[in-house]
Amino acid sequence: MDRKNFLQRGAMFAAFSAIGTSAFAGGGKKPKPKVNPNSSKGGPLVISTWKHGMPANEEAMKTLLAGGSLIDAVEKGVMVVESDKANTSVGLGGFPDRDGIVTLDASIMDGIGTAGSVAFVQGIEHPISLARAVMEKTPHVMIVGRGAEIFAKSLGMTQLPNALTDVTKKAWEDWLKEKNYKPIINIENHDTIGLLAMDANGNFAGSCTTSGLAWKMHGRVGDSPVIGAGLFADNDIGAATCTGLGETVLRTLASHVAVEIMRNGGTPQEACEEAINRIVKKNSNYKDFQVGILAINKQGEHGAYGLVKGFNYALHQHGENKLLDADYFVKSEQK
């Protein structure tokens, strides 16, 4: 082949390749963005995990509308749930660890990057308030265990003795008979409360509080108090929070992942689904546990997605507070 024919054929091949690539890519058209069917635009809004998010949303929105700050709103909202002794996954009414001790974790964050958290705390009624104090009154982000309890006392907070409710005591005593540790999917519509709020100006804050997994090893800490795992907020983009089996969220930093997906142009729903997809890829037993995630963007749109069926969430927007079911990853093949 002479040089002239070689160059002609090369040019033809390059043109054909370009056409083929364009054709296989759908002519360069981007797929239609995926949105949550329950999503709409506008603020202020409050969104939170599970049914216990309904009263939390009411208190948070009331605080916002009364002129309170976003941090006031997300703190006061989850305090309602922390105070509910009938709740077995948040606050001092939560299920204990395998030694019969209730330990609490919490985090709080605003959209400008300030954050505070506490972990492995005993006897403090409102760990979310202690997390806020870490954020506002110390140079630190996280304080844990005995150090956090000493700090709480220095603020005038009372540390109560470890005490189980009748319900949690019986459950713990029943567990001791077999000592079989296995997280139960969606048990009693439970788990961490994660709450996100956006004001009318598109600013964000979030909070997350939990008593953690029932029958965990003493000292275990999950994703809730870890910034980027259980909670993340950025005024430039949006916010996200997670609930469910904390170890899987910690390994993927799911809340941070969701915000970064939105930073790169994804919708809140796409962000939630990608965060769950990453958990699926890294856990072959993904059908055996639950993770749920919520995300919101600056337009007031939201996303929600669960690993398996059963994750629901509360949305307070446009003057209405409602409980909604999230879409989920495991469908026909679910056990």
Secondary structure, 3 states (H helix, E strand, C coil): CCHHHHHHHHHHHHHHHHHHHHHHCCCCCCCCCCCCCCCCCCCCEEEEECCCHHHHHHHHHHHHHCCCCHHHHHHHHHHHHHCCCCCCCCHHHCCCCCCCCCCEEEEEEECCCCEEEEEEECCECCHHHHHHHHHHHCCCCEEEHHHHHHHHHHCCCCECCCCCCHHHHHHHHHHHHHCCCCCCCCHHHCCCEEEEEECCCCCEEEEEEECCCCCCCCCCCCCCCCECCCEEEECCCEEEEEEECHHHHHHHCHHHHHHHHHHCCCCHHHHHHHHHHHHHHHCCCHHHCCEEEEEEECCCCEEEEECCCCCEEEEEECCEEEEEECEECCCCCCC
